[in-house]
Amino acid sequence: MSAVAKRSLLRDLSLPAVVAGFITVLVGFASSAVIVFQAAQAVGATQAQIASWMWALGLGMGVTCIGLSLRYRVPVVTAWSTPGAAMLVVGTGVVTYSDAIGAFVLAAVLGMLAGFSGVFAKVMRRVPMALAAGMLAGVLLRFGLDVFVSMGTQLGMALAMFATWLVGRRLFPRYAVIATLLVGVGVAAAQGLLHAEQLRLELAAPVFTWPTLSWPAVFGIALPLFVVTMASQNIPGVAVIRASGYDTPISPVIGWIGVANTLLAPFGAYGLNLAAITAAICMGREAHEDPARRYTAAVAAGAFYIVVGLFGATVAAVFAAFPKELVACVAGIALFGTIANSLAMALREESDREAALVTFLVTASGLSLAGIGSAFWGLVAGGICLVALRSRSGG
């Protein structure tokens, strides 16, 4: 990084951006790390290899978040493929561990080619903004609802956090989410809900596995992993970027994520992609009032992801120490602004309103078909409605 870039980063960095980065990693890890562990076990990984998976995934997410966000000065947040991990848990068939690693490499190369060739960007340019915003609101809806669902099990903590956010939005809006997190941790500690007894400092070590490949691995892992990651992760990820008002060059971003994924796949990075839900945390006003400075939240998230990779076991214990209601509340509250903006954008144009509503409802429903999540099917349903309704009005 040049001296000018360093000065620019230090000037733009703020405490709310750092906290947004931390919440991004907290939510991403707490919501799906267990699925990644199960995926590693499903393909026959040993304990050392599972630790290597966390090292490779953390390093990959960290380097791509930091590198791409600094390169384009927009918040680019990457994540592991949660649907891809779920697919590995239930549908790998009988393959060797080295064949699985070979399938990860092949899927990453396909992603890299889809990015640099421009094919993926061409597909995304055909997605109307109203549908992208409706899909984003549908993806994030359950996080907003979870704030109030949490009141059913931890009323005191959830109410205290919500009240803190309300007061903070009125008196100190830039630090409202920070205060909410601190109050939540304080209440959880006072109630004995923090479980830090398993904390230990332990470095994860990379384990290289030479990739091999078989037809069952190609058709049972590589191709489904590529399709699921593109449809369920990268398409929503791009939609989040567009709905947040950023004009990010999609082709090189997807391409470079594929490069990082390819290099780290032999160590267990089964699938890296653009984030959607966690990216929205870094792209909202809580990260920074100035949209041009929100890239620093993604840089901070990248730094935390690298720590996750280096100290996989330790960080797992840290995140596990937080009660699930605390994570749900801070995530939902951090996303309130983004949910509101997405709904407003989705329903702004009367001609697209019904199609955007269908996109929102299908996405929020959690529908999953052929192993592909509701975000993709929401866009499909909304697109069909848009074509049908425009044809009707045109006729």
PyMOL commands that set and color helices and strands:
alter all, ss='L'
color gray80, all
select helices_A, chain A and resi 3-12+15-42+47-72+82-91+97-116+119-125+129-152+155-171+173-190+215-243+250-267+277-283+291-293+295-310+312-321+324-334+336-346+350-365+374-394
alter helices_A, ss='H'
color red, helices_A
select strands_A, chain A and resi 78-80+272-274
alter strands_A, ss='S'
color yellow, strands_A
deselect
rebuild
show_as cartoon
